[in-house]
Structure formats: structure tokens, C-alpha cells
């Protein structure tokens, strides 16, 4: 059948048709829709879970793969950092059932804190990596990745980038699927990693990878087309940009879909007869370095150009226009046409949604600590936006779960300053618990603020252990954050609704005076999960035009009109925060 699919949907359908038995991962843009699509199209034969973090997902999949199951693990590029501990050992131990690890890269970066390139992880871990250039290829390649994994007994990395993940295309989809019946776990000493076994397996890997590279030289998605004395080497989505930019121009084009192990034999055939090569890729000069190495190894007089030579930009996404500009200088193609200049777009910085409980939580802490010296360590999530004015309540943001430990480090150096850490409920389960244990054990004096909005809001409202729901559709026991904090030794724990502003401020004041680790859990659902009551409105006769509602909370639903505050009814969800802040009592709820 023919379907119009997003790249992530194509990867999911390809895995289903390849007979995947277990899928697990942690939500992260641009990878999230892969697991959700599997769950949506699950006939009951596939086990699907959102794991508490990427490391847990990797290890769950490894256990299933040891038992002969085909497994798929999904995450974004920074998630692979979290999963790297089991990944590096899995590269040595190996697998039985096919295991494919999707690490979606985010050139730009569009929604990430780094612009890292998973192809380096493939080289570092000595694992093969597939790099699809389109949704159609992603659908076809995922089955090949499972087959290669089982042929060589190794995990395989799969690296779609944002434009492949979120691009859409019509493609032929199989109406049948492979049925994989796991053999079950068979006891064998090889599954227990010891130094001597690691040494022996390392030698096997070094022997295996060149043979795998030879095999991949004839892989159907590694190709050479065109001719001439000037070549272009590319891969991933940059191949699509290059093809469009070339148009009818005939240039010798190498497409690398498996950057590691590098298809050396194919690359040597490509280099034969060339004087120079332009390499166009995202993000880092991986293909470029491989070609430079081959030229040195085989004494080829071919000039390799790209990022290292300054011909291609060092960071950010490629585009058809940027590739055309490169090829204009390289091949003498017509310069890209300049469009008529557009009027500048209005500046719209990202803001917390109108009615977001995080705004009330930040404001409560800010009011409680007014006049005191305090530092606020933030984390990854919607609440990172608490750094914007007028809240100005996020002083640091490093990576998931680091708020708690960053606050500890600062507190040990400046014990006279009050240190707060802000973390979301999903992130608390993913990587926050160990930080709390570390704080209690090492007698840190910090206040933890848990922003519990009952969902994983930033990536699309996925369930987590605190929601009482799984991706298999089961209702399960909710894991209690207050109970966890109490169990690990936090003596002062309070739970409060941040929209009860006076109560919230007092809870923070009490926690801040406690010596040692204290915690305030602000519980209020995300407005996308549970809409509050009707919109508020402004009594213009009572409004003094003081702008306190705007200058202190920064809600996008509140503006000024004719010197008076105005609430846009289509944006307001009736959270009541502005009414509690207004000194004039001008904000009114609908009767």
C-alpha cells in the first residue's frame, strides 16, 4: 500500500514490518514520534515502553536482545550521552537478536542544547551506523539495520537528522511483516563481561569492521553516479540538497549511507580519476576526514575540500541554498537566485504558555526570596523558559538532572547564599533522583523545587512513572515523588498548588529556612492536560494602569490597551495568578 508518512513514522513502520519485538526509549525531539507510532500501530505483539531514561531503555533492550528479540531503542543525540555507558560495553559483548539504536541528530540545533554528531559515537564505539537521506530510505534502511545487527551480532546505530525525522513523503509500505519468534535466553559465559573477554572481543571487532566496510561498499544505498574530474561526496539529508542543487549538472557524486565502517572500496572507486572533491555533510567533517585518510593511505593526489578547508560552513544545517552557493564556487554553477527581501519578522521570544503553572511556581519562589541573595539552578524542559524576563529565575542550565548537583557545587563554595534547584516531574524520574541522594548524603544545604505538571510537556505529553499510565495502555501504580524524597532522607517536604500564591510563598519560605536538603513540590497539571476554568477579564474602572501584572509575571494573555490592562480571552485559561498579583483587584473571574 502507499502511505504519506513522516520520517519518524516511516522508521516505526519499517521496524514493525521487520518484526521488532520490543521498543523502548525516552522522548526527545526530533525522535519522539518513532515510539509513539509503534504504540499506535501495535497489534499487541510488540512490547512498548517509555523508559525512565535512555540508559534504562538501552539496558532493557539489551536484555531482550540477549533473548533473541529484535529490539529498537529511540532517543535524541544528547540522550545517547546518557546511554553511552551500556552502549560501549554492548559493543564488546554483542547481541543475539537484532538491536537498532536510533539516535536522532538535531543540526541547527533546532530544539537541543548541543549540535553533536552521532557518527562520531559510531567511530568511538566501533559500531556500524546507517545515515538515511530521506523518509523513504529510512523505511527501507531500518530492516537492513536489523539484518546487519544479527549477521554480525552487534548493536547498530541509526542516525536520522531532524529534516529526515520530520520530513514527509509518499512511499510504498509492505502489507505483511516479518514474524520474529525469540529463542529465549541461553546461558553462555559470553554475556558476562570480564577484562579478558573484552580484550578478545576488541580484537574480533577490529578484525570484523574492515570486513563489514567491504560488505557495505556494495550496499544498495551507498552509490556512485555521474562522472567528470571533479567529485562531490555527501550523505544523509545533504545528499537530497546536493541533488536538487546540481539539477542537470553532471558531476561525479558519492553517496555515503553507512559512514562507519566506511565503505573504503567504493570510496576508492569514486576517487579514481578525480582531481578534487567537495564534501557536503552535516554536522562534522566525518566523510571529509575519511577521504583525506584514504588519499594519504593510498598516495592519491586528490584535493579534498569541505568544512576543514573552509568551503562549507562549520556549524548549523545545510540547505539547498547553502549547497548551491558552495557548488557555484566549486563547479561554476549559476549563483542561487536572491529572493525579494522580506520585511523583518517580529521578535517573538519563546515564553511559558498562558496559564502555565510553572509561571506561578517561579513567581512564588521569587516573592519568597525577595531581598535575599539566592541562586536558581534550572534544568531541561519547558521551565527553562523561566530564565526570560520578567521572571528571570533560571541562572544555570546544563543538562537533564544537573540542576540538583549544580546547586550543590555552588552551595559548597558559597554557603552563605541560598541555592535553589528547579526540576520537572519527568526529569526528576529520568535523572534527578541520584542528585537528591548525593545532596542528602553529602549534607548539602539546598532547596529542591519540583515542578510537577503531571506530564512530559516539552516533548509532547508522554506518560512517566508519576502519571500512572504506560505506553502499553495499562493503568499502573503512580510513583510518588514525595515518598521518594522522604525515603532518601529529605526531612522537609511540602506539596502545594502554585496557583494558591500566598500558601506557595509560605511553603518556599519555610523550606528555605530549613538546614539541609528541603523540597517544595508544586503540583498543578499542564494546561494542555487539564484546562482550568473560564477566562478572566479586567474591570477598567478599577485598573490603575500600574502594569504590575505585566512587569512581574509576563503572561502572554495580558497586555495594555489605552493605558489599562487587557486580558485576551482566547489566550486566558483562568489560572487566577494575575488576579492575585493585581494590587487593585481589577482582574475578575467569569461568574
Secondary structure, 3 states (H helix, E strand, C coil): CEEEEEHHHHHHHHHHHCCCCEEEECCCCCCCHHHHHHHHCCCCCCEEEECCCHHHHHHHHHHHHHCCCCEEEEEEHHHHHHHHHHHHHHHHHCCCCCEEEEEEECCCCCCCCCCCCHHHHHHHHCCCEECCCCHHHHHHHHHHHHHHHHHHCCCEEECCEHHHHHCEEEEECCCCCCCCCCCCCCCCHHHCCCHHHHHHHHHHHHHHHHHHHHHHCCCCCCEEECCCCEEEEECCHHHHHHHHHHCCCCCEEEECCCCECCCHHHHHHHHCCCCEEEEECCCCCHHHHHHHHHHHHCCCCCEEECCCCCCCCCCCCCCHHHHHHHHHHHHCCCCCCCCCCCCCCCCCCCCCCCCCHHHHHHHHHHHHCCCCCEEEECCCCHHHHHHCCCCCCCCECCCCCHHHHHHHHHHHHCCCCEEEEEEEHHHHHHHHHHHHHHHHHCCCCEEEEEEECCCECCCCCECCCCCCECCCCCECCCCCHHHHHHHCCCCEEEEECCCCHHHHHHHHHHHHHCCCCEEEEEECCCCCCCCCCCCEEECCCCCCCCCHHHHHHCCCCEEEECCEEEECCCCCCCCCHHHHHCCCCCEEECC
